[in-house]
Amino acid sequence: MAIRETRLFDGGILTSANLKKWYYTSIPIDWIQKFSSEHRFGNFVITNRKTGAKSWEDMPIYARIGMHLLFACMVDHRLLKHHRIQHLLSVESVNQGKHFDAPESVAHIANFIKTYKLELTELLQPDPTKYTSFNEFFYRRLRPDARPIYEQENPNVIVSSADCRLCVFESISAATQVWIKGKSFSVEQLVQDAELAAKFEGGSIALFRLAPQDYHRFHSPVTGTIVNDPHKVDGTYFTVNPMAVNADVNVFTENVRKVTIIDLEQQEKEGQEEAEEKTRNDHFDQCIYVSIGALLVGSIQLTGAGAAGNKVKKGDELGYFAYGGSTCLLLFKAGAVRFDEDLVASSLKGLETLVRVGERIGERQ
């Protein structure tokens, strides 16, 4: 979508339907979006990997202003660390989850569909009146053919875990320089396991950010076996919007999360020598998958990742989030994977890329 075609305000939601010509003559939309991006009122995302086309991410204006006040103003970061503020975020997130589990919450479904222009034909149950609560619609299932999995039988190829805005980094240090600005971020802080973290020192990372309008079930990006029963790390419920992640707020290491370890399968590659020796990559033996709750996310439910010993094939469901924005992180050991060049390049520029479940994002080295 061309930038010139993108959104203006309509009842708190940025839309393209009510583009007003007078607005351009008074304040050019390109200038507004540039100003907003620079001052953290919003962000661009890449919508087409082939052309690099960008668009402005839709978000209610009241949410933008609220997040700016909380996360873009340095003086307020001290307040965010106060236990009363964190308790408030936790209580409100849990209460909102309970509200959206209630039968009367179905009244929100129609407006949600209209606001985000959701495509219903790809749903396993396309009739919104058949859902018994808003949350049941929020973590809706898709038809089995709605998200083809790239080379599903090839375990060496890594795919997107979610319909999301994706950033990938060849090293965690690069991620902390460009994207994750919380000063306390480290693998050890993330997984709360020093021995496990040491194995992933210098490794690579993919960040899958799910916005409220996205399909909120997450799937395995790899083929392998679940090593551990769910390991929950208690925490608070900061938003995972870039405004917070790019600020000095320890979103990923302070939010509630569940840590899953996956033993990886791999396919031996043909060597370059005359004998065509088949090779394995010893670094591609295990990955860490972290599902992170966020502001107004009532719960993280693990399905395929719910028990040690579960076999997962690339594209199999791992779990789902109840209402709200949320994020999943995928970590590999150093030397294990090579992410696709276009994704690496855009991520180093501080740009997320829109991807869908099953889309290729990298491969084993």
LUMGU-679564 format. One record per residue: x, y, z of N, C-alpha, C, CB in turn; residue in one letter. Coordinates in steps of 0.02 Angstrom, whole numbers, plus 32768, in hexadecimal, padded with zeros to 4 digits. Last residue first. Glycine has a CB too. Layout:
REM LUMGU-679564
XYZXYZXYZXYZa
...
***
This chain:
REM LUMGU-679564
84557B6681C284967B7281A184B67B2F818D84C67B9A81CFq
83A77B5B81A183E17B4381C584217B53819E83DC7AF881D1r
834F7BF3817283617BAC816C839E7B9C819683707B9A8122e
82BE7C62816B83047C52817083117C07816783217C6981B2g
82397C778156825E7CAF817182A97CA0817782437CC181B6i
81A57C4E80FA81EC7C438105820E7C818122820F7C3080C4r
81097C45814B81337C66811A817D7C5C812B81227CB28116e
80BE7C1181B380D57BE4817F81027C03814A809C7BC6815Eg
805C7C9F81D3806F7C5C81E880857C3381AB80337C39820Cv
80A07D33818280697D08819880857CC481AE80357CFF8161r
80E17DDA819D80E67D95818480AB7D6E81A081297D748198v
811D7E7C818F80E07E53819680EB7E0F817780A37E778176l
81AD7EB081E381907E9981A481537E6E81B281C47E71817Bt
81F17F43823281D27F02823581B57EF181F0819A7EFF826Be
82887F9D823482467F938215822F7F4B821E82497FA681CAl
830A7FC0825382D67FCC828582907FC5826982DE801082A2g
83687F9881FC83517FDD81F4831A7FEF822783367FE781ACk
83737F15821C83AB7F40822F839B7F8A822683E97F2E8207l
82FE7EE781DE83027EE88227833A7F16823F830D7EA18242s
83217EEC815782EC7F19817182EF7F1E81BD82A77F01815Bs
83877E89815583947ECE814083607EFE815C83957ED380F4a
83447E15817E837C7E2E81A583887E78819583BC7E058197v
82E77E07811782D07E11815B83077E2D818882B67DCF8178l
83397DF180A9830C7E2C80A982F47E3B80EF82D17E20807Bd
837E7D7980CA83A27DB980C583737DF580C983C97DBC8086e
83437D078145833F7D21810183597D6980FF82F77D1F80E7d
83BC7CC681BB837C7CE481AB837D7D02816583697D1A81DFf
84077C3581DC84127C7081B383CD7C8C81A1843E7C608172r
843A7BDD8272840C7BEF823C84247C2C821683C67BFC8258v
84A97BBD82C784757B8C82B8844D7B9D827984477B8582F3a
85077C1582F8851A7BEA82C284E67BB882AC85577BC582D4g
84CA7C13839D84F67C33836D850A7C01833885357C51838Fa
84227BD183AF84687BD783C284917BF8838B84857B9183D2k
838A7C3383AA83B57BFD839383FB7C0783AD83B47BF78346f
82E97C6183E383317C6883E983547C2983D183457C778432l
825B7CBF83D0827A7C8083BB82C57C8A83BC82617C698374l
81CF7D04842282157D09841282307CC38402823D7D2A844Cl
81327D51840A81587D14841381A07D2083FD81387CD983EAc
80BA7DC1845380F87DB5842D81137D6F843C812D7DEA843Ft
80207E228447804D7DF3846780897DE6843980297DB18478s
7F887E79846E7FC47E7084467FF47E42846B7FE67EB48436g
7EEC7E2484987F217E5584A07F587E4B846E7F3C7E5284E6g
7E997D9084D57E987DD484B97ED57DFE84CA7E5B7DF784D1y
7F047CFC84D67EC37D1E84DD7ECD7D6784CC7EA57D148524a
7F6D7CA184687F647CD784987F1B7CEC849B7F917D138485f
7F9F7BF384567F7B7C3084417F797C62847A7F347C1E8429y
800D7B73840F7FE27B9184427FBE7BCD8427800B7BA48480g
80437B2A83A680647B2683E780387B40841F80A57B4D83E6l
80127AD0831680017B02834980277AF4838A7FB67B028356e
808A7AB08295805B7A9882C7804E7ACE82FB80767A5882E9d
80F07AE5824880AC7AFA823980787AE1826A80997AE481F5g
81557A59825281547A9F823E810D7AB2822881877AAD8205k
811979EF82D2813079F8828E812A7A42827D810779CC825Ck
814379AE836E812479E58348814479E88303812C7A29836Dv
8122793D83EE8142794783AE811D7980838A814179068384k
8136794A849D810A7956846381347960842480DC7993846Fn
819079478504818A790B84DB815D7913849F817078D48505g
813679AC857881757991856181697951853981A47983859Ca
80A97A0E854380C679D8856B810779C0854C8094799E8572a
807A7A7684F280617A71853680817A3B8561801A7A658534g
80877A9C847180C27AA4849C80B17A9784E580DF7AEA8494a
80077A8E8440803B7A608428807A7A638452804C7A7083E1g
7FDA7AF584AA7FB87AB984927FED7A86847C7F877ACA8457t
7FD67B7285247FFF7B4784FB7FD97B0884E980417B36851Fl
7F997C1385377F877BCC853A7FB47BA5850A7F3D7BC28528q
7FA17C9D85957FC77C7B85617FB77C31856980157C898568i
7F287D2085B87F487CE085C47F717CCA85877F147CAB85D4s
7F027DA685A47EEC7D8385E07F117D4385ED7EA37D7585DAg
7F4F7E3685777F4E7DEF85667F3C7DC885A57F937DD7854Av
7F5C7EB9859D7F197EA185907F167E5985767EF77ECE855Fl
80037EBC856E7FCC7EE485887F897ECA856F7FD47F2D8575l
80397E10855C80417E58855880037E7A8574804E7E6E8510a
80A07D79855E80617D9E8566806E7DE88565803E7D8A85A7g
81017D1B84F281007D52852280BD7D75852381387D858512i
81567C8784DA81177CA984CD810C7CDC850580DB7C7684C8s
81EB7C52849781CE7C7584D1818E7C9884BB82007CA784F0v
82517BCD847282157BF1845B81F37C10849881E47BC28433y
82F17B9E844382C67BB4847A828D7BDC845C82EE7BDF84AEi
83367B0883F683237B4F83F682F77B5D843382FD7B6283B4c
83B77A9783C183847AAC83F183747AF683E8839C7A9E843Aq
840F7A7E835D83F67A45838383BD7A5783B2842F7A2683ABd
84717ABD830684287ABC82F8840B7A7F831C841A7ABA82ABf
84F27AA5832084D57ADD834384887ADF833B84F37B1F832Ah
85167A3F82CB850E7A2E831184F07A67833A85507A1A832Fd
84D87A1B823584EE7A56825B84E17A4982A484C97A978242n
8517799D81C584E879B581F7850579F3821784D9797E822Cr
852A7961811C854179868157850779988185856679C48142t
856578E480AF852C790480CE85417923811084F278D280D9k
85D378F3802685CB78E1806C858F7907808A860B78F08094e
85F678E47F9E85B478FD7FB385A478E67FFA857D78E57F82e
866F78CB7F6E864C78927F8C860778A47FA3867378777FC6a
869979487F4A868679197F16865F78DF7F3286C478FF7EF3e
864C79C47FB88683799C7F9F866A79677F6E86A7797B7FD9e
85E37A037FEF85FC7A1F7FB1863479F47F9286157A657FBDq
855C799E8033859979C4803585B079DA7FF185CE799B8056g
84AF79AB804F84E3798F8025852179BC802984CB79877FDCe
847279A980F8847D79CB80B884B579A88091848F7A1580C4k
83F779558156843E795B81438444797A80FE846079168144e
838079AB81AF838C7981817583D4798B815F835B7992813Aq
834F79A6825A836F79C68221837A799281EA83B179E88235q
82EF79D282EA830179A282B7832479C8827F82C2797C829Ce
83137A14838C83077A1D8345831979DF831C832E7A58832Cl
82BB7A26842082F27A02840082E379FF83B582FB79BA841Ed
82867AB9846B82767A88843682B77A69841D82507AA983FCi
823F7B0184FA827D7AEB84D9826B7AB484A782B27AD1850Di
81E37B8D852D81E17B4A851182247B3B84EE81A57B4284DFt
81A07BF585A681DD7BE2858281D87B99856D821B7BEE85AFv
812F7C7985B381397C3185B881727C1D858A80F87C0A85A6k
81167D10861581297CEB85DA812E7CA085E8816B7D0585BEr
80FB7DB9864680EC7D72865080FA7D4D860F80A27D698667v
81857E2D863181417E17862581397DCC8636812D7E2385DCn
820D7E3F864181E27E4E867A819A7E37867081E37E988689e
82507E2885CD82697E068609823F7E15864782B17E1A8616t
820D7E74856E82107E2B856682277E0685A4823D7E1B852Cf
82167EFC85A281D77EDB859181DD7E8F859381BF7EF2854Dv
825F7F6485F082727F1E85E882347EF285DC82977F058627n
82777FFA859F82487FD485C882567F8B85BB81FD7FE785B7v
82A7806C855282CD804C8588829D802B85B982FA808085ADd
825B804384B2826B807084EA82928049851F822B80908508a
82357FE4845A826C80108445827F8042847B825980358406n
81C87FAD849E82037F83849282407FAE848181F67F50845Bv
816C8019849A8187800284DA81C77FDB84D081547FD784FEa
8158802B841381638066843C8180805384808121808C8445m
81397FAC83DF817D7FC683D9818B80038403818A7FD78391p
80D37F56845980D87F83842181207F9E841C80A67FBD8427n
80B97F0984C480F27EF4849B80F77F1F845C80EB7EAA8489v
80927F4F856780837F46852080C27F3084FB80667F878502t
80AE7EEF85FD80BB7F2985D380A27F1B858C81067F3A85D2f
80847E9E867180627E9D8630806E7EDF860B80177E918639y
80F67E3A86D780C37E6D86CE80A67E69868780E07EB386DCt
810C7D8E870A81227DD186FD80E87E0186F5814D7DD386BFg
814B7CE58712811B7D19872481387D5E871781077D12876Ed
81687C6F869F818C7CA286C5815A7CDA86D381CB7CBD869Dv
814A7BC4868D812E7C07868F81597C3486BA80E67C0586AAk
81697B468628818B7B6A865E81737BB2865D81D97B668655h
811A7AAF85F981197AF985F8813B7B17863580D17B1185F4p
81987A2D85EE81547A4385FD81557A8F8601813A7A238640d
82137A23856881FE7A3185AD81B37A3C85B282227A6E85C7n
82277A0384E1825379E88514823479EC855A82967A0C8513v
81D279D2845281CF79FE848D81F679DE84C681857A0C84A2i
822979B583BC8208799883F6820B79C98430822A7955840At
820F79F08312823779D58348820C79B8838082647A0A8364g
82197A70829B82037A2B82A9822F7A0F82E0820779FF8268t
81E47B1E82AE82157AE982A281F47AA582AD82537AF182D1v
81877B7482D881AF7B8A829F81E17B54828881D47BC982AFp
80E57B49830B812C7B39830F81507B4F82D081367AEE831As
80777BD6832880887B94830D80D37B888310806E7B8C82C6h
7FF17C28837E80377C268366804C7BDE835A80667C488399f
7F5F7C8783657F7C7C4583757FC37C4583587F517C0A8357r
7F247CFF833E7F4B7CFC837C7F5D7CB683937F257D1E83B1h
7F237D6982B57F137D2582CA7F417D1483057F1E7CF1828Fy
7F1F7E1982E27F3D7DDD82C47F1C7D9D82DE7F877DDB82D3d
7EF37E8883247ECB7E7182EB7EE57E3082CD7EC97EA582B6q
7F557EA283897F137E88839B7EEB7E6C83617EEA7EBE83BBp
7FF37E60834B7FC67E98835B7F807E7C83687FC47ECC8320a
807F7E088379803A7E01836380137E3E837A801B7DC0837Fl
81247DF7834880F57E21836D80AF7E1C8350810D7E6A836Er
81A77D93835881677D92833681357DBB8360814D7D49832Df
824F7D968340821B7DB3836B81DA7DB8834382307DF88386l
82DC7D2C834882A47D458320826E7D5C835082887D0E82EFa
838D7D248359834B7D2D837783197D468343834E7D5D83B2i
84287CC9837B83FC7CF4835383B67CF3837083FC7CDE8309s
84AE7CCB83FA84807CAE83C984557CE183A584537C7D83EBg
85017CED846185147D01841D84E77CE783E785587CEA8410g
84CE7C6484C084F77CA184BF850D7CB0847885347C9984EEe
848A7BF284D584727C1D849F84977C60849C84287C2984A7f
84C07BB6854384C37B91850484B07BBD84C884957B548506k
849D7C0D85A984E37C0A859484EB7BE68551850D7BE685C9a
84167BF185C184297C30859F84707C2D858484227C6B85CFa
841E7B7A860A84007B7A85C884177BB785A183B37B7885CDl
845A7BAD867F847A7B76865A845F7B748612846E7B33867Ce
83FF7C0E86AE84437C21869A84657BEC866F846E7C2F86D8a
83637C38869683887BFA869B83CF7C08868083657BBF8672d
83037C96866B830C7C8986B383307C4686BF82C97C8986D7q
82EE7CC485ED82D97C7E85FB82E07C6B864483027C4F85D0v
83157D4E85F882D97D3985D382C07CF485E982E87D388589l
838C7D51863D83527D72865A83117D5B863983597DBF8654q
83D87D0985DE83CF7CEE862283937D0E8644840E7CF9864Be
83D67D5D857183B57D1C856B83A97CFF85B183E07CEB8541v
83A97E0385A183DB7DD1859483B67D8F858F84137DCF85CCs
83827EAA85C783757E70859D83B27E448595835C7E868558f
838D7F1B861283967EDC8636838B7E9F860983687ED98671s
836F7F8885C283B47F7F85D883C17F3B85F883C77FB68608k
83107F7F853083107F77857883567F64859182DE7F41858Dg
830F7F8384A683367FB584C983357FB08515831E7FF984B5k
83147F2C841A83037F1F8461832D7F4D848C830E7ED48474i
834B7F65839E83047F5D83AC82F37F5883F682EB7F208389w
83D77F7D839183A77F9A836283607F9B837E83A77F748322v
841E7F4183F784357F8283DE83FF7FA583B584737F7983B3q
83E07EC9840B83DE7EFA844283F77F3F842C84097EE1847Ct
83FA7E8A839283B57E9883A583B17ECC83DC83927E5783BCa
84837E79839A84687EA6836684207EB98378846A7E848321a
84877E1B840084A57E5D840C848C7E8F83D884F27E59840As
84517DAD83C484297DCE83F784467E13840684267DA38437i
84647DA38313847F7D9E835684537DC4838784C87DBA8359s
84147DAE82A784457D7882A684677D7082E984797D858270e
83687DCB82BD83AC7DE482C683DC7DA982CA83B27E108306f
82C87E01828582F97DCB828F833F7DEA829482F57D968256v
821E7E2A82A082647E41829D82907E0582A982717E7B82D1c
81777E33826281B27E0C827381F27E34826F81B77DD08245l
80D47E30828D81077E5F827781497E42829080F97EA98292r
806B7DA2825D808B7DD1828A80B57E05826680B77DAC82BBc
80347D07827280237D42824A803A7D7D82747FD47D468239d
80C17C9F82A580817CC282AF80727CF2827680827CE882F2a
81397C66828981117C4582BD80CB7C6282C181337C4B8300s
81827C4D81EB81647C7B821B81357C54824A813D7CB381F8s
81FF7BCA81E181C67BF181C881AC7C1E81FF818E7BC381AFv
82977B8481A782717BA181DF823A7BCD81C382A07BCA820Ei
82D57AEC816782B87B2D8158828E7B458193828D7B2B8118v
82F67A6C818C832B7A9E818C83127AE58180835F7A8D8158n
828E7A13817B82987A2F81BE82CF7A6481C282AA79F881EEp
821D7A08810182647A17810782727A38814A827C7A4580CDn
819679FD80F781BB79C08103820679CB810A81AE798F80CAe
816A7A7E80D9815C7A62811B81847A23812A81127A52811Fq
81867AF1808281AF7AB5808681A87A9180C981F97AC7807Be
811F7B5D80DA81547B5A80A981807B1C80B5817F7B9A80ABy
80777B3B80EF80B87B3B811180EF7B2F80DE80BA7B048149i
7FE77BA180D580157B6D80BC80597B7480DF801D7B738070p
7F637BC981247FA97BDC812C7FD77BA481157FB87BF08176r
7EE97B8E81037EEF7BD781027F377BF081067EC77BF5813Ba
7EC97B0A810C7EEC7B2080CF7EF97B6B80CD7EC47B0C8092d
7E827AFC81847EC37ADC817D7EEB7AF381417EBA7A928178p
7E3E7B9B81B97E387B5E81917E7E7B3E81887E187B6D814Br
7E657BD282617E627BDA82187E567B9781F67EA37BFA81FEl
7E147C0282FA7E3C7BD382D27E337BE382887E277B8A82E0r
7E207C8E836C7DFE7C6683387E2F7C3883147DDC7C948307r
7E347CDC83DB7E647CA683CB7E447C73839C7E7C7C84840Cy
7DC17D2E83CE7E047D4B83CA7E397D1683BA7E157D6F840Cf
7D547CDD83E47D5F7CF783A17DA77D1083997D2E7D2F8391f
7D697CC6846A7D657C8C843D7D6E7CA283F57D227C678446e
7D607D49849A7DA17D2784997DA17CEA846B7DB57D1284DFn
7CD77D62848F7D067D8784657D497D6484627D0F7DCE8480f
7C787CC984877C957D0184AC7CC47D26847C7CBB7CE984ECs
7C437C6D84307C217C7584707C3E7CAD849C7C237C348496t
7C217C7983817C517C7A83B87C2E7C8C83F97C8A7CAC83A9y
7BC67C85831E7BCD7C43833B7BFD7C4183767BE37C128307k
7BC97CFF82E27B947CF583147B9A7CB183367B507CFA82F2t
7C2B7CFA82807C3C7D1782C17C077D0D82F67C487D6082B9p
7C517C77821D7C167C9A82347C237CB7827A7BD97C6B8236d
7CC07C2A81FB7CBC7C6E81E07C807C9781F97CBA7C6B8197p
7D277BC582447CE17BD782507CD87C1F82397CCC7BCE829Cq
7DA27BCE82087D837B8C820D7D397B93821B7DA67B628243l
7DBA7C5B819A7DB07C3E81DD7D907BF981D97D847C6C8206l
7DC17C9881227DF87C6A81327DEF7C4881767E3A7C8E8130e
7D577CF0811D7D537CB380F47D897C8181057D567CC580ABt
7D6D7D6481637D4C7D2D81867D4D7CEC815E7D057D408196l
7DE07DDF817E7DC97DB0814A7DAD7D72816C7E047D9E811Ae
7DBF7E7A81CF7DD77E3581D17DB87E0B819A7DC97E178215l
7DCA7F0781E97DBB7EEC81A67DD47EA481A07DDC7F178170k
7DD37F3F82647E107F2582487E077F0382047E2F7EF48278y
7D4D7F6C82797D867F9882847DC57F80825F7D947F9E82CEt
7D007EF882607CF97F3482377D367F61823C7CBA7F5A824Ak
7D287EA182C77D2E7E8D82807D2D7ECA82537CF67E5C826Di
7D037EEF83347D487EDB832C7D557EC782E37D5A7EA2835Bf
7C797EF683277CA07F3483207CEA7F2583157C987F5F835Fn
7C597E6D833C7C487E8E82FD7C727ECD82F37BFD7EA082FCa
7C877E5183C17CA37E2F83877C967E5683477C867DE98380i
7C4C7E8484337C877EA784187C9D7E8C83D47CC07EA2844Ah
7BEA7E2D845A7BD47E6D843E7C0E7E93841F7BB37E978473a
7C257DC7849E7C1A7DBD84557C047DFE84347BE67D868449v
7C227DDE85247C587DFE84FE7C527DF384B37C9B7DE48515s
7BC67D9185647BAF7DD2854B7BE57DF685217B9A7DFF8585e
7C127D2285917BE57D1B85577BD07D5E853A7BA87CF5856Bp
7CBF7D4785B77C797D4685CA7C4C7D43858C7C687D8385F5a
7D3F7D5C85907D297D1685937CDE7D1085A17D507CF185CAd
7D527DE2859E7D4B7DC9855A7D3C7D7E85577D897DD88533f
7D5F7DE8862A7D277E0A86097D1B7DED85C37D347E568605h
7DD77DA5863C7D9A7D8886577D5C7DA686367D967D9386A3k
7E2E7E0285FF7E287DBE85E57DE87D9C85FD7E647D9585F9g
7E207E6D86537E097E74860E7E007E2F85EE7E3A7E9F85E6q
7E5B7E3786C67E147E4886C77DF87E4F86807E087E8986EEn
7EE07E2B869A7EBB7DEF86AD7E707DFE86AC7ED07DD886F3v
7EFD7EB386827F047E81864C7EDB7E43865C7F4E7E6E8642s
7EEA7EED86FF7EC07F0186C77EC37ECF868D7ED57F4686AEe
7F4F7EAC87497F097EA5875B7EDB7EB687217EF97ED18797v
7FC47ED887057FB47E91870B7F6A7E8787197FDE7E728743s
7FBE7F6287127FC07F4586D07FAC7EFC86D280057F4D86B0l
7FC47F6987A17F8A7F82877D7F867F6387377F8B7FCE8779l
80447F3887B9800A7F1387D37FCA7F2887AE80027F1E881Fh
808E7F9D877E80927F5A876280577F2F877A80D47F398773q
806B800587D5805B800B878E805B7FC6876F808D8039876Ai
80A07FD3884D80587FE1884880417FE6880080468021886Er
81297FC9883881027F8B883F80B77F98883A81127F698881h
8175802A87BA8155802887FC81267FED8800812F806B8809h
819E8032873B81C18000876481A27FFC87AA820B80118769k
8156809B87088148805886EF81678022871A8160805286A8l
819381088745815180F5875B814080AE8745811D81258740l
8208811186FD820C8101874481C980EA875F8226813E876Cr
81D98138868281F380F5868981FA80E186D2823580EF8664h
81B581BD867A8181818E868F819C814886998149818D865Dd
821F82038648820E820E868E81DD81DA86A781F182548698v
822181E385BF825081C385EC823E81CB8636829581DF85E1m
819E81BC855D81B581F1858A81E181D285C08178821785A9c
8171814D851D819E817984F881BA81B28522817A819584BCa
811A81078573815980E9855F81898118853B814A80B08533f
80A78150859C80C6811F85C8810D810E85B5809D80E185C9l
808881A68534808F81C2857780B4819285A5804A81D38594l
807E814984CC80B1817E84C980BD819A850F809C81B68499h
801180FF84F3805280DF84F3808A811284EF805880AF84B8m
7FAC816184E37FB9814285247FFD812285287F84810E8532g
7FB5817C84597FC381B1848A7FD3819484CE7F8881E1848Fi
7F9180FE84247FD2811D84147FE5815184487FCF813D83CEr
7F1080EF84557F4380C0846A7F8980DC845D7F3B807C8446a
7ECD815484147ED28159845D7F07812884787E8D8149847Ey
7ED3812A838F7EFB816383A47F01816983F07EDE81A28388i
7EE5807E83677EBC80B383827EE780EB839E7E8D809883B9p
7F4B805B82D97F42805483217F13808C83397F8680568347m
7FA1801C824B7F63803582697F63802982B57F268013824Ad
803F804882118017801882367FDB8038825880427FF58269e
805C8076816A8057808E81AF8029805E81D5803C80D781B2w
80C4801380FE80868037810F8087804881598048800D80FCs
81377FF3807781277FFE80BD80E2801D80C5815D802B80DEk
81867F80800781537FB3801481417FB6805E81147FA47FEBa
81E27F257FDC81F57F4E801481C37F85802582387F6D8006g
81C47EC97F7A81CD7F0E7F6581E77F3B7F9D818D7F2A7F4Bt
81C27E4F7FC281E27E537F8081F27E9B7F6D81B47E347F4Ck
817B7E62803781C17E50803C81E67E577FF981C87E088056r
810E7ED88067811D7EAF802C81687EA1802B81077ED37FEAn
81067F2480D780CC7EFB80C780D87ECD808B80917F2680B9t
815D7F5C816181637F47811B812C7F16810C81A97F27810Ei
811B7FE181C4812C7F9A81BC81327F8C817280F67F6C81DEv
81358070822E812B805381EC813A800881F08157807681B7f
80E280AC82C38119808D82A081038074825B8135805482C9n
80C88129834580B480F3831A80EF80D882F4807D810882EBg
80FD8189839080B581868392809C814B8367809681C8837Af
818881A18395816D816483B28122816683BB818D815783F3r
81BD8206834D81AC82158393818581DC83B4818582558397h
81CC81D082CF820781EA82F181FA81F5833C821D822B82D2e
814581B282B18177817D82B681B3819482DE818C81668271s
810C823282AD80F3820182DD812681C982E880B181E382C7s
8151826B82418156828982848142825582B9812982C78289f
8124821581DB816C821B81EA817682378230818E824981B6k
809B822E81DF80B481EB81ED80FE81EC81FD80A781BD81B1q
809782B781BF807B829F81FF8098825A8211802E829A81FAi
80CE82B7813F80F182DA817580D982C181B980E683278170w
806D827180F980B1825780FC80D88276813680D5826480B9d
7FFD82C581057FFD8286812A80438268812E7FCE82548109i
800A8375811E8018833B80F3801E82FB811C8057834680CBp
7F8F83D981547FCA83B7816F7FD6837881457FC083A581BBi
7F3B841B80F17F4D843B81307F8D841D814E7F1484368162s
7F2B83C980867F3C840F80787F52843380B77F0084338059t
7F07834F80BE7F468355809C7F5B839D80927F4283328059y
7E88836E80EF7EBD835F811F7F01836580FE7EB48319813By
7E34837A80857E4883B780A77E8283AB80D67E0D83D580CDw
7E1A82F580617E48831D80387E60835C805B7E27832F7FF6k
7E19826E80CA7DFC82B080BF7E2D82DD809B7DE782D08102k
7DEC81C880CA7E2281F580BA7E05823980A77E4D81D98080l
7DA5815B81017D8D819F81077DC581D280FE7D6C81AA814An
7DE780E380EC7DA580EB80D07D8D813480CF7D7380C280F6a
7E5980CA812C7E6180E780EA7E1D80F880CC7E8880B880BDs
7E6C80F281DD7E5080CD81A57E6180EF81647E0480C581ADt
7E8C80E682857EA780FF82467E8D80D4820D7EF581008247l
7E13810682FE7E3580D482D77E4E80F382977E07809782C8i
7DCF817183367E058153835D7E2B811E83387DE98137839Cg
7D76819382D17D5C8178830F7D92815783397D2681478301g
7DF38193826C7DAA818B82657D90816B82A57D9881608226d
7E8281DF82247E5D81CD825F7E1281C882517E6982008296f
7ECA818C81957EBC81C681BE7E9081B081F87E9A81FF8195l
7F45812881397F0D813681657F08817C81847F0F81078199r
7F82811F808F7F75810680D27F50813880FD7FB680F480F3t
7FA8814780157F65812B801A7F53811980627F5E80EF7FEEe
802B816D801B7FFA81A2800E7FB381898017800381BD7FC8r
806C80F580258065811E8061802F8152805780A7813F8073i
801F806B7FD4804780A97FD1803980D3800E803880D07F92a
802A7FC48000800080008000802C803E80007FD08000803Dm
***
